[in-house]
Amino acid sequence: MHHFNQIDLISKLNVILQHYYSNCVGMKESLVGYPTVHEALLYEKLSGDKVKCGLCERRCTIDAGDRGFCKTRKNIDGKLYTLVYGDISAMESRPIEIKPFFHYWPGSTALTLSTWSCNFACPWCQNFHLSKLEPIPTKASFYQVETIIDIASRRKDEGVCISFQEPTLLFDWAVSLFKAGQQKGLFGCYVSNGYMTPEAIQLLKDAGMDGLKIDIKGDAETYQKHCNNVDVEKIWRNAEVAKKIGLHVEIVNLAVSDVSDDEACIEWVIESHLKHVGPETPIHFTRYFPAYKFNNPPTKKEILEKAYAMAKKAGIHYPYIGNTFEHNYENTYCPNCNETLIQRFSYAIRKYNVTKNKKCPKCKQAIPIRGSYVKKPRAYFVA
């Protein structure tokens, strides 16, 4: 007899509810007209009322009445619609360091938002309660971009960030959000798996997004086996494209125990990093913890420390480790003289020692930082 754990039961219940609501809507009325249902910005019409989505590199061909892989795009009468325009599943003001961004508006907070579902199928997802659920437009929590900008301003956040689940799926609304935010002096950023199309990256940049954190989950085998046939080379290409058009980019490598934490995989990630984004782009080697359907033990700290040393030796100027408690490798050091430039504790900055013109105070080495240092009190640390 198969024994279901709590996650299995919750997941199955959600699937049943989603199918119920989807079928009810399909029988009674069209989704067009609901506030979170908007015609998509990036798609191509094909013959026979089919459409080809141009948002992520899955580039799904979708028959009339069907949804794409991510379940947030639907072909309605030969037009592609996003079902999550302004459908916000979570909202919180968060330190920028938690993303992690270490060279982007240090010390600031961003009003952080998410929607539903994902274009990957990772079995270790920490936010599975958001990423594994399909949107239900008839039950959506719709937010106007002006409302979000007002909330960010009242909370004294310096920017807005799309995160938690894959932000690419909120693209159409994010374009409007970043435009409105830029007019109010707010920065805009994504915490992403990096699998959007180059066209999407350019439109986001044109709208005002200037920060992109990309999560690298391992080598080609990792993506093929665990993420449902994703091409990792397209993610590295996107990181390179983002750098070339002027976005601030930081890379995170989640070292999953017995999946992507071996020396050969880490070495490949380091080599790819240097090839595509160069030595001055920060890389964070972060600790995996069991979640969702994956129960391998947490990444050993020694493996992260070795990855840090390997990156340093290979020539990466700003390696870090993450998801560890109070480690010296979370600090920023001058790549020229090794002076401690930014000392961090949890997701707060204890000491900021970079000059106003973004140089090391000791040897005058230029330090790549986007935006200004924001000194603000931390009332809490986010776990």
N, C-alpha and C positions, 0 to 999 in steps of 0.2 A: 504493500500500500504506500502511495506517495503522500508525504507529509508536507503541507504548505507552511512556509513561515509567514510572518506578518506582512512582509514586503510583497510576497507572492499574492496574498489575499487582497491587499490594497490595489495592486496593479491590475488584477483580474476584475475587481469591482469597478475600477475606473474605466477599463475597456468596455465593460457591459454598459455603463452609464453613457459613455461617449457614443457607442453604436445606437443606443436608444434615442438619444437626443438627435443624432444625425439622421436617423430614419424618420423620426417624427417631422423634422423640418423638411426632409426630402419629399414626404408625402403631402404636406399641407401647403408649403409656400417656398418661394425662392429665398435664398440668403441675401440676394441683392437688396439693398435698402437698410440693412443693419449697419450701424455706424462703424463697426470694425471690418466691414467688407468693402474693399476698394479695389478698383482695377489696378493690377500690378504695373510697375514701371518698366520691368525688364522681362520681356517675353517676345516670342515670335509666333505668328499665326501660321498653321500648317493646313494642308488639305483635309477635308473630312471633319472639320470642326475640332481638329487636334491643335494643341499648342505646345511650344517648347519653352520651358522656363529658362531664363538667363540670369538667375540670381546666384546660384552656387554651381560648383563644377560637376554636380551630378547631371545638370542640364536635362532634367526630366522631360520626356515627351508624354503629355497627359491627354487622355481621351476625354471627350465631353462627359461631364458628370463626375469625373474622378479627381482625386487629389494626388499631388506629387509625393515623393518619398518622405518629406518632412511633415506632411499633412496640414501645412499652413497655407498651401496654394491649391486653388481649385479651379478647374475648367468649367465655367458656367456659360453655356450656349456659345462656345467657341472663343470666349475671352478668358484670360487668366486673372483671377482675383486673389489678393491676399486676404486671409480670414482673421488677421491679427493686427489690423491697423489701429494702433492705440489701445490694444487689449493688454493691459498691464497685470501681470500675475504677482509681482512683488516690487516693493519700493522701499529704499532705505538710504539715508545719508551715511556714506562709508569713507574711511581714510583711503586715499589713493594708493598707499603702500600695500593695502590688502589685495590689490588686483592680481599680481603686484606690478606697480609702476614705481621704480626707484629713481628714475632720471626725468620724471615728468611731473611738473607742478608739485614738488616735494612738500609734504606737510599739509596739503590741501584735502578737502573732502569733496566728493562728487555724489549728487543724487543719483542713485544706482537703480536701474529698472530692468525688468525682464518681461518676456511673454511666455509662450508655451512651446513645447516640442523641441526637436533637434534634427539636423541633417546627418548626424552620426548615430552610431548604435553602441557606444562604449558601455561595457558591462560594469564598469567601476564608477559610474557617474555619481558625484557627490550631491548633485541637485536633481536627482531622478524624479522627485515629486513635482518638478516643473518640466524637465526635459522629456519625460516619458508620457506626457499627457497631450492629447490632441486638443486644439481649440474648439470651443462650442460658441459660435457667434451669438446665439440666442441667450446665452448666459454670461456674456463677456462684461468685464469692467472697463468701459471705454473712458479714455482720458484725452482731452484736447491738449495739444502741445503747449498752449498758453497756460493751462493749469499747471503743467509740470514746471514750466519756467518760473511761475509764481511761487510754487512750493520750494524750489531750489533757492530762490532769492530770499524767501522768508527764513529758510533754515541756514542761510549764509554759506551755502555751498559755492565753491568756485567753478564747478562744472557739472556736466551730466554725463553719465556712463551707462551703456547697455551691457549687461553682464548676466550672471547666474546660469541661464541656459544660453543657447547659441544666439548671439545678437543679430546675426545675418538675417534671421527670419523676421525681425522687426524693421527691416531695411526701409521700406516705403515710408513708414511713419518717422523713423529716425532721421531721414533726409529732411523732413519738415521740422523736426525737433532741433537738429543741429543748426539749421538756418535761423530759427527763432532764438536759440541760445547764443549764437554768435553776435546777434544784434544787441543782446543784453550783456555782452562781455563774458559769457560762460564758455569754458572749453568743452569739447565733446570728444569722447573716446569709446572704443570698443574693447571688450575682453573676449577674444574669439578663438575658434578652432582654425580660422584662416582659410576656409574652403570656399569663400565667395569668388565670383568672377572678377577679372580685372575691371570690367565695366562698372561693377558695383563699387569697387574700391574708389574709382575715379569720381563717381557721383557722390559718394560719402565725403570725399575730400573737398569737392566743389561746394558741398553744403556747409562745410565748416568743421568736420571732424579732423583732428590733427594728431590723435594718439591711437595706436593699435598694438595691443598685446596679443601675441599669437602663441597658442599652446601646441607644442610639439610632443606627441605622445610616444614617439619611438621611431623605428626604422620602417621600411616598406612592409616588412612582414607583419609588424604590429598593426599597421593600418588595414592591411588586407584581412587579417585574421579576426581582429577585434572591433573594427570600425565600419564593417560592411563595405569592403572593396574601395576604400578611399585612396587616391593617388597622392602620396605625400610630397612628390616633386612639385605638384601644383601649389601646395602650401608654401614651400620654400620660394617658389617663383613669386607668389603674392607678397611675401615678406620683402623680397627684392624690389618688386614694383612699388610697394608702399614707401620704401626708403627713397627710391628715385623720384617720386612725385612730391616728396617733402613731408611725409608723415613721420612722427616719432614712433619708433618700433622697439618693442622689447620682446624677447623670446623666453618662454617658459618650457622646460623639459620635465614632464612628469615621469619620474623614474618608478615604474610599476614593478613590484617585486616579482622576479622570475618571468617577466615579460620584456621589460625595456631597461632593466638596471644592470645588465652585463656590460663589461668593459668595451666589447666590440660595438655595441649599440650606442653607448655614450660617445665613443670615439667618432662614430659616423655622424652623430648629431653635431659634435664640435666642428668637424670638417665641413659639414653642410652650412653651419652657421657662418664660419669664416668665408666660405665661398660666396654666399648669397647676401649677407648683411654686414660682414666685415668685423674687425676687432673692436670697434668702439660701441657696437650695439650690445646692450646688457643681455646676459642670459641667466636665468634662474633655474637651478636644479631643485625641484620641489619634491617633498616627501609624499608618497602615496599612503592613504589609509583605506582599509576595507570599506566598501560601500556597495549598495544596490545588489548586484548578483555576483560580486567578486569578493572572495574571502582570503586571498593571499595575505600574508602578514605585512605590516607596515614596512616601508623601505628602511633599511638599516642606515643610520646616520653616517656610518663609515663609508658607505657607497657614495653618498652625496658629497662628503668631504673629498673623496678621491676624484669625483667628477669635477669639483672645483679646482683641484690641483692640476688635473689634466687640461682643463680649459686655460688656466693661467700659463701652463707650460707651452700650450699650442699658440698662445699669443692673444687670447681674448682679454681685453683690458678690464672688463667689469663683470666677472662671474659672481653669482650669489647662490646661496642655498636657502630654501624656504620650507615652511610648515614644520620648523623646528623651534624650540623655545630658547630665546636669548643666545644666539650663536654669533661669534665674531665675523663669520662669513656673510652675515646680513648687512654688514657695514660697507660703506664705499671708501676705497683707498685710492690714493693717487697712483696711477699706473707708472709714473716716472720716479717718484721718491718714496712711495708707500706711506705718505702722511694720511692719517685718518681724517676723512673729509666729512662724512655723514655717519653718525653713530645712531643706530636704531634699537628700539626695544619694542617687541611685539609689533604693532603697526603704527608706532609713534616715533618721532625723531627726538632723540635725547640731545644731540649736539649737531649743529650745522656749521661747517667750517669752510664753506666755499665762498669765495669773494663775490661781490655784487656783479662783477663782470665775468663770473663763472670760471674762475681759475683757482688752482691750488695756491693757498697763501704762502706756502714754503718755497716751491720751485717755479711757480707761475704757469704750470701746465694747464692748458685749456681743458675744461671738463664739460662733456656734452650733457646739458640739461635743458629741457624744453619748459618754458614758463618760469615763474618766479617761486622762490621759497615762501611758503605761507606759514607763519608762526601763529598757531592757534591752540587753545587749551583742549586737551582730550578728557572728556568727562568719563569715558569708558574705553575699554579695549574690546574689540570684537573677537569673539572666539572663533 
